[in-house]
Amino acid sequence: MPNPIDVVEALLFASDVPLEAERIREVLDLENAAAARDLVGELMARYEAEPRGLSIVEVGGGYRMVTRPELAPWLVRLARARTRVRLSRPALESLAIIAYKQPVSKPELDAVRGVSSDAVLDNLLERRLIRVAGRKDAPGRPFLYETTREFLVAFGLRDVSDLPRVDGELVIPDLGAAEAVVGGEGHGQAETQQDPGPGGTELTAGG
């Protein structure tokens, strides 16, 4: 049986919410909540006895493991560091089109790629690399998509003007009434082949 204090330390590390004494008692099968609080107190004393980057605090009716306030500047640097995002080739292709021609509707994206982009758009939205920027003033009023701050961070860009220059011009076909076919939500392109989705060859953004 591991040292109960070590178990408490592991529980606090793993929990993303304040851990109540009663919950600690249940997990460790202790006699009462007071025994759980005693263990937390011993752990707090251990952390205070020597310089550490973490501390144990009581908050919201429970206990949490947190970083020390004086270390905040380094945590901010970490948050600003380049985020590595693994993308499939279709997702990276779609992201590039959106980045260079934003805002772009799904029918426009499908027309350039020649396949339906439902899956990759869902993937990019979930990763917060793109967002809905509104609706296009066109038949069916499809959603327009643009890149986000997370996109800039992932690729180490100050703004979209930092995007590498490319030879030639990326032309978005004039779809006209064809956009009405896909409907207002930007889904259901009638005559495009299905995108393979977020799977496939993985590429690393910013790397």
C-alpha positions as CSV (number, residue, x, y, z in Angstrom):
1,M,0.0,0.0,0.0
2,P,1.5,3.4,-1.0
3,N,1.9,6.1,1.5
4,P,-1.6,7.7,1.9
5,I,-0.1,11.2,1.5
6,D,1.4,10.2,-1.8
7,V,-2.1,8.9,-2.9
8,V,-3.6,12.3,-1.9
9,E,-1.0,14.1,-3.9
10,A,-1.8,11.9,-7.0
11,L,-5.5,12.6,-6.5
12,L,-5.1,16.3,-6.4
13,F,-2.8,16.2,-9.4
14,A,-5.3,14.2,-11.4
15,S,-8.4,16.2,-10.4
16,D,-9.5,19.1,-12.5
17,V,-11.9,20.4,-9.8
18,P,-11.4,21.1,-6.1
19,L,-11.3,17.7,-4.2
20,E,-13.5,17.7,-1.1
21,A,-12.2,16.0,2.1
22,E,-15.2,13.6,2.0
23,R,-14.3,12.5,-1.5
24,I,-10.7,11.9,-0.4
25,R,-12.1,9.8,2.5
26,E,-14.2,7.7,0.2
27,V,-11.3,7.0,-2.2
28,L,-8.8,6.1,0.5
29,D,-11.5,4.4,2.7
30,L,-10.6,6.5,5.7
31,E,-12.4,6.6,9.0
32,N,-13.8,10.1,8.6
33,A,-13.3,13.4,6.7
34,A,-11.1,14.7,9.5
35,A,-8.5,12.0,8.7
36,A,-8.6,13.2,5.0
37,R,-8.0,16.8,6.1
38,D,-5.1,15.7,8.3
39,L,-3.5,14.0,5.3
40,V,-4.0,17.1,3.1
41,G,-2.5,19.2,5.9
42,E,0.6,17.0,6.0
43,L,0.9,17.3,2.2
44,M,0.6,21.1,2.5
45,A,3.4,21.1,5.1
46,R,5.6,18.9,2.8
47,Y,5.1,21.4,-0.1
48,E,5.9,24.4,2.2
49,A,9.0,22.8,3.7
50,E,11.1,23.2,0.5
51,P,10.9,25.4,-2.6
52,R,8.5,24.0,-5.2
53,G,6.7,25.1,-8.3
54,L,3.4,23.9,-6.9
55,S,1.3,24.4,-3.8
56,I,-1.8,22.9,-2.2
57,V,-4.6,25.4,-1.5
58,E,-8.1,25.1,-0.1
59,V,-10.7,26.6,-2.4
60,G,-14.4,26.1,-3.3
61,G,-15.0,23.7,-0.5
62,G,-12.1,21.4,-1.5
63,Y,-8.4,21.2,-2.2
64,R,-6.4,21.9,-5.4
65,M,-2.9,21.6,-6.6
66,V,-1.9,24.9,-8.2
67,T,1.1,26.7,-9.5
68,R,2.6,29.4,-7.3
69,P,1.6,33.0,-8.1
70,E,5.2,34.2,-8.5
71,L,5.6,31.8,-11.4
72,A,2.8,33.3,-13.5
73,P,5.2,35.2,-16.0
74,W,6.7,31.9,-17.1
75,L,3.2,30.3,-17.5
76,V,2.2,33.2,-19.7
77,R,5.2,32.5,-21.9
78,L,4.2,28.9,-22.2
79,A,0.7,29.9,-23.2
80,R,2.2,32.1,-25.9
81,A,4.5,29.4,-27.2
82,R,3.9,27.8,-30.6
83,T,1.1,25.3,-30.4
84,R,1.7,22.1,-32.3
85,V,-1.3,20.8,-34.1
86,R,-1.5,17.6,-36.0
87,L,-3.6,17.9,-39.1
88,S,-4.6,15.6,-41.9
89,R,-3.7,16.6,-45.5
90,P,-7.4,17.4,-46.4
91,A,-7.7,19.6,-43.2
92,L,-4.4,21.4,-44.0
93,E,-5.5,21.9,-47.6
94,S,-8.8,23.4,-46.5
95,L,-7.2,25.5,-43.8
96,A,-4.8,27.0,-46.4
97,I,-7.7,27.9,-48.7
98,I,-9.6,29.6,-45.8
99,A,-6.5,31.4,-44.6
100,Y,-5.6,32.9,-48.0
101,K,-9.2,33.7,-49.2
102,Q,-11.1,34.3,-46.0
103,P,-13.9,34.6,-45.4
104,V,-14.9,31.5,-47.4
105,S,-18.2,29.6,-47.6
106,K,-18.4,25.9,-47.7
107,P,-19.7,25.8,-51.3
108,E,-16.6,27.9,-52.4
109,L,-14.3,25.6,-50.5
110,D,-15.9,22.5,-52.0
111,A,-15.6,24.1,-55.5
112,V,-11.8,24.7,-55.1
113,R,-11.1,21.3,-53.6
114,G,-13.5,19.2,-55.7
115,V,-14.8,17.3,-52.7
116,S,-17.2,17.9,-49.8
117,S,-15.5,19.6,-46.9
118,D,-18.1,18.7,-44.1
119,A,-15.7,16.5,-42.1
120,V,-12.7,18.8,-42.3
121,L,-14.7,21.9,-41.4
122,D,-16.0,20.1,-38.3
123,N,-12.4,19.1,-37.5
124,L,-11.1,22.6,-37.9
125,L,-13.9,24.1,-35.9
126,E,-13.4,21.6,-33.1
127,R,-9.7,22.6,-33.0
128,R,-10.7,26.2,-33.0
129,L,-8.5,26.9,-36.0
130,I,-11.4,28.4,-37.8
131,R,-14.7,30.0,-36.8
132,V,-18.0,31.1,-38.4
133,A,-17.7,34.7,-39.5
134,G,-21.3,35.2,-40.6
135,R,-23.3,34.3,-43.6
136,K,-22.7,35.1,-47.3
137,D,-25.1,37.3,-49.0
138,A,-26.0,34.7,-51.6
139,P,-28.7,32.2,-52.3
140,G,-29.0,29.9,-49.3
141,R,-26.9,32.2,-47.2
142,P,-24.2,29.7,-46.4
143,F,-21.9,30.2,-43.4
144,L,-18.6,32.0,-44.0
145,Y,-15.5,30.7,-42.3
146,E,-12.3,32.6,-41.2
147,T,-9.2,31.7,-39.2
148,T,-8.8,32.4,-35.5
149,R,-6.2,33.6,-33.1
150,E,-5.5,29.9,-32.3
151,F,-4.6,29.5,-36.0
152,L,-2.1,32.3,-35.7
153,V,-0.5,30.9,-32.6
154,A,-0.3,27.4,-34.1
155,F,1.6,28.6,-37.1
156,G,3.7,31.2,-35.4
157,L,2.1,34.2,-37.2
158,R,1.5,37.7,-36.0
159,D,-1.4,38.1,-38.4
160,V,-2.6,36.7,-41.7
161,S,-0.4,39.2,-43.5
162,D,2.6,37.0,-42.3
163,L,1.3,34.1,-44.4
164,P,4.0,32.9,-46.9
165,R,3.5,34.4,-50.4
166,V,2.4,31.9,-53.1
167,D,2.8,32.0,-56.8
168,G,-0.2,32.6,-58.9
169,E,-3.8,33.5,-57.7
170,L,-6.2,31.1,-55.9
171,V,-9.4,31.6,-57.8
172,I,-12.7,31.0,-56.0
173,P,-15.3,30.0,-58.7
174,D,-18.3,32.1,-59.1
175,L,-21.0,29.7,-58.0
176,G,-24.0,31.9,-58.5
177,A,-27.2,30.1,-57.8
178,A,-25.3,26.8,-57.2
179,E,-24.9,27.8,-53.6
180,A,-28.7,27.5,-53.1
181,V,-28.3,23.8,-53.6
182,V,-26.4,23.3,-50.4
183,G,-28.8,25.1,-48.1
184,G,-28.4,27.7,-45.4
185,E,-26.3,25.6,-43.1
186,G,-23.5,25.0,-45.6
187,H,-24.0,21.2,-45.6
188,G,-25.1,18.7,-48.2
189,Q,-23.3,19.5,-51.4
190,A,-25.3,17.5,-54.0
191,E,-22.7,16.6,-56.6
192,T,-19.3,16.6,-54.8
193,Q,-17.5,13.5,-53.8
194,Q,-17.1,12.8,-50.0
195,D,-14.0,14.1,-48.3
196,P,-11.9,11.4,-46.5
197,G,-12.2,13.5,-43.4
198,P,-9.8,14.2,-40.5
199,G,-8.0,11.0,-40.9
200,G,-5.1,10.3,-43.3
201,T,-1.6,11.6,-43.6
202,E,-0.8,13.8,-40.6
203,L,1.1,17.0,-40.8
204,T,2.4,19.1,-38.0
205,A,1.5,22.8,-37.9
206,G,4.3,25.2,-37.0
207,G,6.8,22.4,-37.2
